[in-house]
């Protein structure tokens, strides 16, 4: 898990997200920058997408889908990471 100052809670990076990060060459510092500085678009109070352009990357845009856990008392977000070419 990693702490998000922006959201004031832990972000749990799922196994699937870690696999996709490795596959797409997304490093931890890019994920941290995305979470803290990316543009957030809420689908509803429980789900959102965060996107950020990274001009130095050939795919340019990285997105993360975040969702509150089933038990709000857990106090963290789950995330999946993707990219757009």
Long-range contacts (C-beta under 8 A, 24 or more apart in sequence): 1-76, 2-28, 2-31, 2-32, 2-35, 4-35, 4-36, 4-77, 5-36, 6-35, 6-36, 6-37, 7-35, 7-77, 9-75, 9-76, 9-77, 10-75, 10-76, 10-77, 11-35, 11-66, 11-76, 11-77, 11-78, 11-79, 12-69, 12-76, 12-77, 12-78, 12-79, 13-79, 13-81, 14-78, 14-79, 14-80, 16-80, 17-64, 17-79, 17-80, 17-81, 20-80, 20-81, 20-82, 21-81, 24-59, 24-81, 24-82, 24-83, 26-62, 26-81, 26-83, 30-54, 30-57, 30-62, 31-62, 31-64, 31-81, 34-62, 34-63, 34-64, 35-64, 35-79, 38-62, 38-63, 38-64, 57-83, 58-85, 59-83, 59-84, 59-85, 60-84, 60-85
